[in-house]
Amino acid sequence: MAKCETCGNDYARSFDIDMGGGRHTFDSFECAITALAPLCSHCGCRVIGHGVDRGEAIYCCDHCARASQSDAPRARDQQGRESAAERH
């Protein structure tokens, strides 16, 4: 039996994953995902599918990749409103 590195469960059906030059032992896919899956750069959920790469960032879906682009700082007027040029 081997101990899960995420939850500490000593389980007869544990499995190993070799990743990034290291070997990791888990008792479930849930624990493997918790330990190894990257976080979406926009919403923070675990990316367990292919994901969307944009430069150094990874997103769970195209929606988050596009939304992250719209999160960039925008020019605002003195009242804090988005400038007309930024809206178009």
C-alpha positions as CSV (number, residue, x, y, z in Angstrom):
1,M,0.0,0.0,0.0
2,A,1.1,3.6,-0.7
3,K,0.1,6.8,1.0
4,C,-1.7,9.6,-1.0
5,E,0.4,12.8,-1.0
6,T,-2.7,14.9,-1.0
7,C,-4.9,13.4,1.7
8,G,-2.6,11.0,3.4
9,N,-4.9,7.9,2.8
10,D,-3.0,4.7,2.8
11,Y,-4.7,2.8,0.0
12,A,-4.1,-0.5,-1.7
13,R,-5.2,0.8,-5.1
14,S,-3.0,3.9,-5.1
15,F,-1.3,5.0,-8.4
16,D,1.7,7.0,-9.4
17,I,2.0,9.9,-11.8
18,D,5.4,10.9,-13.2
19,M,5.3,14.7,-14.0
20,G,8.0,17.3,-14.3
21,G,10.8,15.0,-13.2
22,G,8.9,14.0,-10.0
23,R,6.8,11.0,-9.0
24,H,3.5,11.6,-7.3
25,T,1.3,9.0,-5.5
26,F,-2.4,9.4,-5.1
27,D,-5.4,7.4,-4.0
28,S,-7.9,9.0,-6.4
29,F,-8.1,11.2,-9.5
30,E,-9.7,13.9,-7.3
31,C,-6.5,14.1,-5.2
32,A,-4.3,14.0,-8.3
33,I,-6.3,16.9,-9.9
34,T,-6.1,18.9,-6.6
35,A,-2.3,18.5,-6.5
36,L,-1.3,18.8,-10.2
37,A,-3.9,20.5,-12.3
38,P,-3.2,24.2,-13.1
39,L,-5.6,26.9,-12.0
40,C,-7.5,29.0,-14.6
41,S,-5.8,32.4,-14.7
42,H,-9.3,34.1,-14.8
43,C,-11.8,32.2,-12.7
44,G,-9.4,30.0,-10.6
45,C,-11.0,26.7,-11.3
46,R,-8.9,23.6,-11.9
47,V,-8.1,23.1,-15.6
48,I,-8.7,19.3,-16.1
49,G,-9.2,19.4,-19.9
50,H,-7.0,20.8,-22.7
51,G,-7.5,24.4,-21.5
52,V,-6.6,27.5,-23.5
53,D,-3.0,28.8,-23.5
54,R,-2.4,32.5,-24.0
55,G,1.3,33.3,-23.5
56,E,2.2,32.3,-20.0
57,A,-1.4,32.1,-18.8
58,I,-3.7,29.0,-19.0
59,Y,-7.5,29.3,-18.9
60,C,-10.2,26.6,-18.5
61,C,-12.1,27.8,-21.6
62,D,-12.1,30.3,-24.4
63,H,-14.7,32.4,-22.5
64,C,-12.2,32.9,-19.6
65,A,-9.4,33.7,-22.0
66,R,-11.5,36.4,-23.7
67,A,-12.9,37.7,-20.4
68,S,-9.3,38.0,-19.1
69,Q,-8.5,40.2,-22.0
70,S,-11.4,42.5,-21.1
71,D,-10.1,42.7,-17.5
72,A,-7.1,44.7,-18.7
73,P,-6.9,48.2,-17.2
74,R,-8.9,50.8,-19.2
75,A,-8.8,54.5,-19.5
76,R,-11.4,56.2,-17.2
77,D,-12.5,59.8,-16.8
78,Q,-12.4,61.7,-13.6
79,Q,-15.7,60.2,-12.4
80,G,-14.4,56.7,-12.9
81,R,-16.4,56.0,-16.1
82,E,-14.9,54.2,-19.0
83,S,-13.9,56.6,-21.7
84,A,-15.8,56.6,-25.0
85,A,-12.8,55.4,-26.9
86,E,-12.5,52.4,-24.7
87,R,-16.1,51.4,-25.3
88,H,-15.7,51.0,-29.0
